[in-house]
Amino acid sequence: MQLVFASNNKNKILELQSMLPETITIMSLESIGCFEDIPETEDTIEGNAIQKANYVTRNYGYDCFADDTGLEVDSLNGEPGVYSARYAGEQRNADDNMNKLLQSLSDKNNRAAQFKTVITLNLKGKQHHFTGIARGEIASEKIGNQGFGYDPIFKPEGYPETFAQLPLDIKNKISHRGKATRQLIEFLKENK
């Protein structure tokens, strides 16, 4: 089975491909000739995942899946949430985003947070949704050099390390994206 993953993020594509069985091949946006920025203008994580999947299916005719992820911090009323990638501006710089978040939390005692990933799958004319959540807390400084995005400042529940310190196999087992992807994989295995 071939599916388009509506992303140009090479880190995400590698992470997901490493979790999928060999019978499922992921094609990137680049491999189908999609070089434009897919709109992400919805005001929810779910809405953006739907918007991206529908864009690829409508404009390129492929079965595909798209994800959107947000980091939701309790003491910031769920911020940065749907704006996680551009929290510090449209340049989408991970260091700038982390610095802004750490600054926003500098006077807060409650550092509880969760990562939320929603995957929308368009397959054979039907749409399906899968959600993964990883609870944890925001560290007081950046630690580790694995992963991407907010990984250096997010400590998942039950671990003293940040996502950026954990080996990929452990991160995939406990992460929001890992949980949503496992739901997607189980669904694909049952609906070949």
C-alpha positions as CSV (number, residue, x, y, z in Angstrom):
1,M,0.0,0.0,0.0
2,Q,1.2,3.5,-0.9
3,L,0.1,6.5,1.0
4,V,1.1,10.1,0.7
5,F,2.1,11.7,4.0
6,A,1.2,15.4,3.7
7,S,4.4,16.7,5.1
8,N,7.8,18.0,3.9
9,N,9.3,17.6,7.4
10,K,12.0,15.0,6.8
11,N,12.3,14.3,10.5
12,K,8.6,13.4,10.8
13,I,8.7,11.3,7.6
14,L,11.7,9.3,8.9
15,E,10.1,8.9,12.3
16,L,6.8,7.6,10.9
17,Q,8.4,5.4,8.2
18,S,10.5,3.7,10.9
19,M,7.2,2.7,12.7
20,L,5.3,1.4,9.7
21,P,5.4,-2.1,8.4
22,E,7.3,-2.7,5.2
23,T,4.0,-3.3,3.3
24,I,3.2,0.4,3.7
25,T,5.2,2.8,1.7
26,I,5.1,6.5,2.5
27,M,5.4,9.1,-0.3
28,S,6.3,12.6,0.6
29,L,4.8,15.7,-0.8
30,E,7.9,16.3,-2.8
31,S,7.6,12.8,-4.4
32,I,4.2,13.6,-5.8
33,G,5.3,17.0,-7.1
34,C,3.6,19.1,-4.4
35,F,6.0,22.0,-3.6
36,E,3.5,24.6,-2.5
37,D,2.8,25.3,1.2
38,I,-0.4,23.5,2.2
39,P,-2.7,25.9,4.1
40,E,-2.9,25.5,7.9
41,T,-5.5,28.1,8.6
42,E,-7.9,26.3,10.9
43,D,-8.2,27.2,14.6
44,T,-7.8,23.7,15.9
45,I,-5.2,20.9,15.6
46,E,-8.0,18.6,14.2
47,G,-9.0,21.2,11.7
48,N,-5.5,21.6,10.3
49,A,-5.0,17.9,9.9
50,I,-8.3,17.6,8.0
51,Q,-7.4,20.7,5.9
52,K,-4.0,19.3,4.9
53,A,-5.3,15.8,4.0
54,N,-8.2,17.2,2.0
55,Y,-5.8,19.5,0.1
56,V,-3.7,16.6,-1.1
57,T,-6.6,14.3,-2.0
58,R,-8.5,17.1,-3.8
59,N,-5.5,18.5,-5.7
60,Y,-3.4,15.4,-6.3
61,G,-5.9,12.6,-6.2
62,Y,-4.0,10.4,-3.7
63,D,-5.1,8.6,-0.6
64,C,-3.1,10.3,2.1
65,F,-2.8,11.1,5.7
66,A,-1.8,14.4,7.4
67,D,-1.0,15.2,10.9
68,D,-1.0,18.3,13.1
69,T,0.6,18.5,16.5
70,G,0.4,21.1,19.2
71,L,2.0,21.6,22.6
72,E,-0.7,22.6,25.1
73,V,0.6,24.1,28.4
74,D,-1.9,24.1,31.2
75,S,-0.9,27.4,32.9
76,L,-1.0,29.2,29.5
77,N,-4.6,28.2,28.8
78,G,-3.5,25.6,26.2
79,E,-1.0,27.8,24.4
80,P,0.8,27.6,22.1
81,G,-1.6,24.9,20.9
82,V,-2.5,25.1,17.2
83,Y,0.1,27.9,16.9
84,S,3.0,25.8,18.2
85,A,5.1,25.8,15.0
86,R,4.8,29.6,14.7
87,Y,4.5,30.6,18.3
88,A,7.4,33.1,18.1
89,G,6.6,34.2,14.5
90,E,6.1,33.0,10.9
91,Q,9.8,32.0,10.6
92,R,8.8,28.8,12.4
93,N,12.1,28.7,14.3
94,A,12.2,26.0,17.0
95,D,14.7,27.8,19.2
96,D,12.7,31.0,19.1
97,N,9.6,29.1,19.9
98,M,11.2,27.3,22.9
99,N,12.7,30.6,24.2
100,K,9.4,32.3,24.0
101,L,7.7,29.5,25.9
102,L,10.4,29.3,28.6
103,Q,10.0,33.1,29.0
104,S,6.2,32.8,29.2
105,L,6.6,30.2,32.0
106,S,9.4,32.0,33.9
107,D,6.9,33.1,36.7
108,K,4.7,30.0,36.7
109,N,4.9,27.0,39.1
110,N,2.6,24.8,37.1
111,R,4.6,23.5,34.1
112,A,2.2,20.7,33.2
113,A,1.7,20.3,29.5
114,Q,0.7,17.8,26.8
115,F,1.6,17.2,23.2
116,K,-1.4,16.3,21.1
117,T,-1.2,14.8,17.6
118,V,-4.2,14.3,15.3
119,I,-3.8,12.2,12.1
120,T,-6.5,12.5,9.4
121,L,-6.5,9.7,6.9
122,N,-8.3,9.9,3.6
123,L,-8.6,6.4,2.3
124,K,-10.9,5.0,-0.4
125,G,-13.2,8.0,-0.2
126,K,-13.7,7.9,3.6
127,Q,-12.1,10.0,6.3
128,H,-10.7,8.6,9.6
129,H,-9.1,10.4,12.6
130,F,-6.6,9.2,15.2
131,T,-5.5,11.1,18.3
132,G,-2.4,10.6,20.5
133,I,-1.6,12.5,23.7
134,A,1.6,12.6,25.7
135,R,1.3,14.2,29.1
136,G,4.4,15.7,30.8
137,E,5.9,19.0,31.9
138,I,8.0,21.8,30.5
139,A,11.7,21.7,31.7
140,S,13.3,24.9,32.9
141,E,16.0,24.8,30.2
142,K,16.7,23.0,26.8
143,I,18.3,19.6,27.3
144,G,19.3,17.1,24.7
145,N,19.9,17.1,20.9
146,Q,17.7,14.4,19.5
147,G,14.3,15.0,18.0
148,F,12.9,18.3,16.8
149,G,10.5,21.1,17.7
150,Y,9.9,21.4,21.4
151,D,11.6,18.1,22.3
152,P,14.5,19.6,24.3
153,I,12.1,21.2,26.8
154,F,9.4,18.5,27.1
155,K,9.7,15.8,29.8
156,P,7.2,13.1,29.3
157,E,5.4,11.6,32.4
158,G,7.5,8.9,34.1
159,Y,10.8,10.1,32.6
160,P,13.4,12.4,34.0
161,E,14.7,13.1,30.5
162,T,13.3,15.3,27.8
163,F,12.1,13.9,24.5
164,A,15.4,15.2,23.0
165,Q,17.4,12.9,25.4
166,L,15.5,9.7,24.7
167,P,16.4,7.2,22.1
168,L,14.0,7.2,19.1
169,D,12.6,3.8,19.9
170,I,11.6,4.9,23.4
171,K,10.2,8.2,22.2
172,N,8.1,6.4,19.5
173,K,6.6,4.1,22.2
174,I,5.5,7.0,24.4
175,S,5.0,10.0,22.2
176,H,1.8,11.6,21.0
177,R,2.8,11.0,17.4
178,G,3.7,7.4,18.2
179,K,0.4,6.8,19.9
180,A,-1.6,8.3,17.0
181,T,0.6,6.5,14.4
182,R,0.0,3.1,16.1
183,Q,-3.8,3.7,15.8
184,L,-3.3,4.5,12.1
185,I,-1.2,1.4,11.6
186,E,-3.7,-0.9,13.3
187,F,-6.5,0.6,11.2
188,L,-4.5,0.1,7.9
189,K,-3.6,-3.5,8.8
190,E,-7.3,-4.2,9.3
191,N,-8.4,-2.3,6.2
192,K,-5.9,-3.3,3.5
